[in-house]
Amino acid sequence: MTHYLPDDPIVYPGLAGAAHNHTFFGNKGTDARSTNASLVSGPTSCQDPKDGSAYWSPTLLQGGKPVKPEMATIYYKSGVSDYRTVQPFPVGFRLIVGDTKMTSEADFKGYWSCGNAKSKDFPASCPAGSSLIMRHQAPSCWNGTDLDSANHKSHVAYPVRGVCPASHPVPVPMLEMKIPYKLPGGVTKGLSFSSGVSYSFHYDFMNGWDQQRQVALVKHCVNGGRQCNGVGYDRHKP
């Protein structure tokens, strides 16, 4: 992570302090005034220095105090069966994954894990020494027209049986956020998010990539069927 702020430049652009507290990753300067253009080439915590994108999620709390995550990982994968068709995110693209107003854990598309257990809600406890891990995959089909939408979600959709629906025909990289939290003794009592219950977890993405670099990485890693690290290298398939 880079910092905490009660800002959200997608939902509350320009309104500092208007949001619940967020934990920010990637671009080190993200705040309420950030735009896609201002992020490009900005200082970043990402392994690839040309990824100036901003990624953020609600802050995890325990007993009302922030729980600092361990190193978060944002995967760029193919969400469709034919990974050769995936296109890079367009300049200016943004989205929100999940819903802070979700009313049922059954509808939550992310999951928690610790040890060998997986659940949609905070687990009752975790094995001592293990990390509590949140994973959540983003929709990876774009309508091909809009860089954003009124609810910051409608311009994207999830694939159906490995294929993008006709309404959203363009495959883009499937983001998957993985955030581990080390809890002393594996105790999960008193956990909540700044946004509310466990299934209110969501995350935001504003594309701040150097576009030439992103195009090259998508072609080499995603279209090439490689399992690349954070700087685009797959030691098994260079």
C-alpha positions in Angstrom: 0.0 0.0 0.0 1.0 3.6 -0.4 -1.4 5.6 1.8 -4.8 5.9 3.4 -7.2 8.7 2.4 -11.0 9.3 2.7 -11.0 10.1 -1.0 -12.4 8.5 -4.2 -11.5 10.2 -7.4 -14.0 8.1 -9.4 -17.1 8.5 -7.2 -16.3 11.8 -5.6 -13.9 13.6 -8.0 -12.4 16.7 -6.6 -14.1 16.3 -3.2 -11.4 15.6 -0.6 -12.6 13.8 2.4 -16.0 12.9 0.9 -15.6 9.1 0.9 -15.1 6.4 3.4 -11.4 5.6 4.2 -9.6 3.9 1.4 -6.3 2.0 1.2 -4.4 3.0 -2.0 -2.0 1.0 -4.0 0.1 1.8 -7.1 0.3 5.5 -7.8 1.7 7.2 -4.7 0.0 10.5 -5.4 -3.6 9.4 -5.8 -6.2 11.7 -4.2 -9.6 13.2 -4.9 -8.2 15.4 -7.6 -6.5 12.6 -9.6 -7.5 12.0 -13.2 -6.4 9.2 -15.6 -4.1 11.7 -17.3 -2.5 13.0 -14.1 -1.6 9.4 -13.0 0.5 8.6 -16.1 4.2 8.5 -15.3 3.5 9.3 -11.7 5.6 7.7 -8.8 4.3 4.2 -8.2 4.7 1.3 -5.8 4.1 -1.1 -8.7 7.0 -3.3 -9.8 6.7 -1.9 -13.3 7.7 1.8 -13.1 5.5 2.5 -16.1 2.3 1.5 -14.3 1.2 4.8 -12.8 -2.3 3.4 -12.4 -4.3 3.9 -9.2 -5.9 0.9 -7.4 -7.8 1.3 -4.1 -10.1 -0.5 -1.8 -11.9 0.2 1.5 -9.7 0.0 4.5 -9.9 -3.1 6.7 -10.5 -2.3 10.4 -10.2 -4.4 13.5 -11.7 -2.8 16.6 -12.0 0.4 14.6 -8.3 0.6 13.8 -6.8 0.2 10.3 -5.2 -3.2 9.5 -2.2 -2.6 7.2 -2.1 -5.1 4.4 0.9 -7.0 3.3 2.1 -6.6 -0.3 -1.0 -6.6 -2.5 -0.9 -8.3 -5.9 -2.9 -7.1 -8.9 -3.0 -9.8 -11.6 -3.6 -9.1 -15.3 -5.1 -12.3 -16.8 -7.4 -13.5 -19.5 -11.0 -13.9 -18.5 -11.9 -15.4 -21.8 -11.0 -18.8 -23.3 -9.2 -17.3 -26.3 -6.5 -15.3 -24.5 -5.1 -14.2 -27.9 -8.1 -11.9 -28.3 -7.5 -9.8 -25.1 -6.9 -6.1 -25.8 -5.2 -3.6 -23.5 -7.2 -1.2 -21.4 -7.8 2.0 -23.5 -6.4 5.3 -22.4 -8.7 6.9 -19.8 -10.4 3.6 -18.8 -11.7 3.2 -15.2 -14.0 0.9 -13.3 -15.3 -0.2 -9.9 -15.4 -3.9 -9.0 -17.9 -5.0 -6.4 -20.5 -2.9 -4.6 -20.3 -1.1 -1.3 -24.1 -1.4 -1.0 -24.2 -5.2 -1.6 -26.9 -6.6 0.7 -26.1 -10.4 0.5 -22.9 -12.3 0.8 -24.4 -14.8 -1.7 -24.1 -12.2 -4.4 -20.5 -11.3 -3.5 -18.0 -12.4 -6.2 -14.9 -12.2 -4.1 -13.8 -14.6 -1.3 -11.7 -14.8 1.8 -9.2 -17.5 2.5 -6.9 -18.4 5.3 -5.2 -21.8 5.8 -7.2 -24.2 3.7 -10.6 -22.5 4.3 -12.5 -20.3 1.8 -15.5 -18.2 2.6 -17.7 -15.3 1.4 -17.6 -13.7 4.9 -14.9 -13.1 7.4 -13.9 -16.5 8.8 -14.4 -17.3 12.5 -10.6 -17.5 12.9 -7.4 -18.2 11.0 -4.6 -20.6 11.8 -1.9 -18.7 13.8 0.8 -17.4 11.5 -1.4 -17.5 8.3 -2.6 -14.5 6.4 -6.2 -13.6 5.8 -6.5 -13.1 2.1 -9.1 -11.3 0.0 -9.3 -12.2 -3.7 -11.7 -10.6 -6.2 -11.8 -10.9 -10.0 -13.1 -8.0 -12.2 -15.4 -8.2 -15.2 -13.2 -8.4 -18.3 -15.5 -7.7 -21.2 -15.9 -4.0 -22.4 -18.6 -2.5 -24.5 -15.9 -1.0 -26.8 -17.3 2.5 -26.5 -17.4 4.0 -23.0 -14.3 4.6 -20.8 -16.7 4.8 -17.8 -20.4 4.7 -17.0 -22.8 6.3 -14.6 -22.4 3.5 -12.0 -18.8 2.9 -13.1 -19.7 -0.7 -13.9 -22.2 -0.9 -16.8 -19.5 -0.4 -19.4 -18.0 -3.8 -18.5 -19.4 -7.3 -18.0 -18.3 -10.8 -17.0 -17.6 -13.4 -19.7 -20.2 -16.2 -20.1 -18.6 -19.6 -20.4 -15.3 -18.0 -21.5 -16.9 -15.7 -24.1 -17.7 -12.0 -24.0 -21.5 -11.3 -24.4 -22.6 -9.4 -27.6 -23.4 -6.3 -25.5 -19.7 -6.2 -24.3 -17.8 -7.8 -27.1 -14.2 -6.6 -26.4 -12.1 -8.7 -24.0 -9.7 -6.6 -21.8 -7.4 -7.9 -19.1 -9.1 -9.5 -16.2 -7.9 -7.8 -13.1 -7.7 -9.9 -9.9 -6.8 -8.2 -6.7 -5.2 -10.2 -4.0 -4.7 -8.5 -0.6 -3.2 -10.5 2.4 -3.6 -9.2 5.9 -1.5 -10.7 8.8 -3.6 -10.9 11.9 -1.9 -11.5 15.3 -2.7 -15.0 16.4 -5.1 -15.4 13.5 -7.8 -13.6 15.5 -10.6 -12.2 13.2 -12.9 -10.9 15.9 -13.9 -7.2 15.4 -13.1 -7.1 11.6 -15.1 -4.7 9.4 -14.4 -2.5 6.4 -14.6 1.3 6.4 -17.4 0.6 3.9 -19.2 -1.8 6.2 -19.6 -5.6 6.3 -17.2 -8.0 4.7 -19.1 -8.3 1.4 -19.0 -4.5 0.9 -15.5 -5.0 -0.3 -14.8 -3.4 -3.7 -12.0 -1.9 -5.5 -11.4 0.8 -8.0 -9.0 1.1 -11.0 -8.0 4.1 -13.0 -5.7 3.4 -15.9 -2.5 5.3 -15.6 -0.2 3.1 -17.6 2.3 4.3 -20.1 0.1 3.1 -23.0 2.9 1.8 -25.2 4.2 -0.3 -22.3 0.8 -1.7 -21.5 0.2 -2.7 -25.1 3.5 -4.5 -25.2 2.9 -6.3 -22.0 -0.6 -7.5 -22.9 0.7 -8.8 -26.2 3.7 -10.5 -24.7 2.2 -11.9 -21.5 -1.6 -12.2 -21.9 -1.8 -12.9 -25.7 1.4 -15.0 -25.4 -0.1 -17.3 -22.8 2.6 -16.4 -20.3 2.6 -16.3 -16.5 4.6 -13.0 -16.2 5.9 -11.4 -13.1 5.4 -7.7 -12.3 7.8 -6.6 -14.9 6.6 -8.9 -17.7 9.0 -11.8 -17.4 8.1 -15.5 -17.4 11.2 -17.6 -16.7 9.5 -20.7 -18.1 8.5 -19.0 -21.3 10.8 -16.0 -21.9 
